[in-house]
Amino acid sequence: MRLEHELVIHAPVETVWALTVDVERWPDTTPTITEVVRLDDGPLAVGSQARIKQPAQGARVWTVSRLEAPHEFEWGTTFGSVRMRGGHHLSAEGDGCRNRLTLDLEGFGSGLLGRLVGRKMLEAITTENEGFKKAAEARVARN
């Protein structure tokens, strides 16, 4: 099952990318994430891990599986037997960029989980994307 949300952000790809890979600051841009702790040092790269705490959920460790700066970043975690893969996909559009967030649910129980909380998950990635938009556009306005 795939959930996704996309929107146009009136900021350069590089600005949105900087916000995207600064995962420890995500709680500043969205209420759907309360804490992010990097479990390694240096720039975000394939194999990097972070422990993410979200409201009403236990903390989960997410591991970067793909990173192609400044356009794609994917990472994943598990919830029981369900594998979750989150993606950030950026592409230039005019003087701004299109930001597409995806969440893929795979494995035994993924269909049931999607039916039970898919709407909430979609609301969360929509809120996150709107947070990236607000933060990126504010950053551009300050400069």
C-alpha positions in Angstrom: 0.0 0.0 0.0 1.3 3.5 -0.9 0.3 6.8 0.7 1.5 10.0 -0.8 1.1 13.7 -0.7 2.7 16.3 -2.9 2.7 20.1 -3.2 4.7 22.9 -4.7 6.9 24.9 -2.4 8.0 28.4 -3.4 11.6 27.8 -2.5 14.6 26.3 -4.4 15.1 22.5 -4.2 18.4 23.1 -2.3 16.5 25.0 0.5 13.9 22.2 0.9 16.6 19.6 0.7 18.5 21.3 3.5 15.4 21.0 5.7 14.7 17.4 4.6 18.1 16.1 5.6 18.3 18.0 8.9 16.1 15.3 10.5 16.9 16.3 14.1 15.1 19.7 13.4 11.9 18.1 12.1 10.1 18.6 15.4 10.5 22.4 14.7 8.6 22.1 11.5 5.8 19.6 12.2 3.7 18.5 15.2 3.6 14.9 13.9 7.2 14.3 15.2 8.1 15.1 18.8 11.8 13.9 18.8 14.4 12.8 16.4 17.8 11.5 17.7 20.5 10.6 15.2 22.3 7.4 16.1 25.4 8.3 14.1 27.5 11.3 13.2 28.2 13.2 10.0 26.0 14.0 7.1 22.9 11.8 6.4 23.9 8.9 4.2 22.8 5.4 3.2 23.0 3.4 6.4 22.4 6.4 8.7 19.9 5.8 11.5 17.7 8.0 13.7 15.2 7.2 16.4 11.9 9.0 15.8 9.2 9.6 18.4 5.8 10.5 17.2 2.7 11.4 19.3 0.8 8.4 20.7 3.5 6.0 19.3 6.6 4.2 20.5 9.9 5.4 19.2 11.1 3.6 16.1 14.6 3.5 14.5 14.6 4.5 10.8 17.5 3.5 8.5 18.4 5.4 5.3 18.3 3.1 2.3 18.6 5.6 -0.5 19.9 9.1 -0.7 20.5 11.0 -3.9 21.1 14.6 -3.0 19.3 16.9 -3.6 16.4 14.9 -5.0 15.6 11.7 -3.1 15.9 10.3 0.4 14.2 7.1 1.5 14.4 5.3 4.8 12.5 2.5 6.5 11.5 0.8 9.8 9.3 -2.0 10.9 6.1 -2.2 12.9 5.7 -5.8 13.8 5.7 -7.7 10.5 5.0 -4.6 8.5 7.8 -2.8 6.7 7.4 0.9 6.3 9.4 3.0 3.8 9.2 6.7 3.9 10.3 8.8 0.9 11.1 12.4 0.2 11.2 13.2 -3.5 12.0 16.7 -4.7 12.0 18.1 -8.2 12.5 21.6 -9.5 9.4 23.4 -10.7 9.7 26.9 -12.0 11.4 29.0 -9.3 10.4 26.5 -6.6 10.1 22.8 -6.2 7.6 20.0 -6.0 7.9 18.0 -2.8 6.3 14.5 -2.8 6.3 12.5 0.4 5.5 8.8 0.2 4.9 6.1 2.8 4.9 2.4 1.6 3.5 -0.3 3.8 4.6 -3.9 2.9 4.5 -7.3 4.4 2.1 -9.4 6.4 -0.5 -7.3 8.0 0.2 -4.2 5.8 -3.3 -4.2 4.2 -5.0 -4.4 7.6 -2.7 -1.7 9.1 -3.5 0.5 6.1 -7.2 0.1 6.5 -7.0 0.8 10.2 -4.7 3.8 10.3 -4.1 4.7 6.6 -6.2 7.9 6.9 -4.2 9.0 10.0 -0.9 8.2 8.2 -1.9 10.2 5.2 -2.9 13.1 7.4 0.5 12.9 9.1 2.5 13.1 5.8 0.2 15.9 4.6 0.9 17.9 7.8 4.7 17.1 7.5 4.7 18.4 3.9 2.8 21.5 4.8 5.4 22.1 7.6 8.3 21.8 5.1 6.5 24.3 2.8 6.0 26.8 5.6 9.6 26.5 6.9 11.2 26.6 3.4 9.1 29.6 2.3 9.9 31.4 5.6 13.6 30.8 5.0 13.5 32.2 1.5 11.5 35.3 2.8 14.2 36.0 5.4 17.0 36.0 2.8 
